[in-house]
Amino acid sequence: MSIELQTKLRNFLINAEEQHITSGSVIYKAIEDNPWIEKDELKDIIKKAISFAKKRSIQGSLRYEILCDILPEKVVPNMVPESLPPIVENRCGEFVRNFVTCGHTQLPQALIHDGK
């Protein structure tokens, strides 16, 4: 899995338009196929993909500068908080249990990010 993911990220970093390459887009690409990837594995894969893409970019180019700004130290460490307040943990757990046991396949409209 990690070789496939690394290849996917390499292709994205080399072929995407510069304005689409951000820390967020790299993380999204990395977790869209495997949302439960371990943090250390994710960090390593991103680091390798960026290194590969930087070697194929012209030093000083916009793409190269963007790649230099997307460092694993900036991307991964705070993706998951160390802890959540108990009330949040309880509500999230309740939501997940109810969502799964009720056989829902889509999020309720109120939980969609744009709120519409």
N, C-alpha and C positions, 0 to 999 in steps of 0.2 A: 504494500500500500504506500509506503513512504517514497518509493522510487516513482510511482505514478503521480503522487501528489507533488513531488519535487519537479517532475517534468511539466506538470500542469502550471505550476507557479513560474517556472523558467519561461515557458511560452508566453504567459501573461505579461511578465516583466519585460520581455524582449519585444513583443508585438503590440501591446496595448498602446493607445495614444497616451502621451505623457500626462495629460490632465486627468486621466482615469487611474493613474498609479498613485495610490495613497496607502498609508498604513492600514486603514480600514478595509480597502479593497483587497489588499494582500491577505489579511486575516479572513475576510469573507470567502475568498477563493479557497483558502486552506481548509476552512471548516464546513463549506457547503456540502461536501461529500461525506465528511466524518466529523460531526459536531462534538463527538466525545473524545477527540484526540487529546492525548496527554500534553500538558503545557511544555515540558522539556522537549518532547518529540517535535511539537509544532515550532518551537524556537529554533531547533536544529535544522529542520527542513527549510524554514524561511531564510535562515542564515546562509545555507548552501545555495539556495535558489538565487538569492541576491548576489552572492559572490560570483556565481556563474554568469548572471546577466551583466554584472559590472565588467567582467572580462571581455564581453562582447559589445560593450558600449565605448564610445570615444570619450576618453577622459576630458572633463571640462564641458561636455555636452549637457543639455538640459536633462536628458534621461539619466546620465551618469550622476548628476547632482541629486536628482530625485531619489535614485537608488541609495545614495550615500545617506540620505535623511531617513530611510526606512531601515532602521537597525532593530534587531530582535530585542535589544534592551528597551527600546521605546515601544515596541509593538506588544510584547507578551506579558510583562510582569503583572500588570493590574487588570488583566482581563476578568479575573474572578476575585471578588473580595474575599479577604481572609475569613470573615464571618458576617452573618446577617443578624439583625435584631430578631429575637425569638418570634415576635408577632409576624414578621415577614416570612420567616421560615415556615411557620405554621400555616399561613395563608397560601403560600406556594405549594406546600405539601397537600393541603386540602384541595386546591385547584387541580393539581395533577391527578390525584386519586379520583376525583369526581369526573374529570375530563375523560380519563381512560375508561372508568367503569360505566359511564353513560354511553360509550361508543361514539362520541363525537369525532368528526373527521375534520371540522373546520373551527377556527377560533370564533367566538361570538364577535359581532360587529364592534362592540365597545372596546375590545382588546386589540383591535387593529391600530397600528401606530398613528395613522393619520386622523383617527377618531371620527371618521365620517361613516 
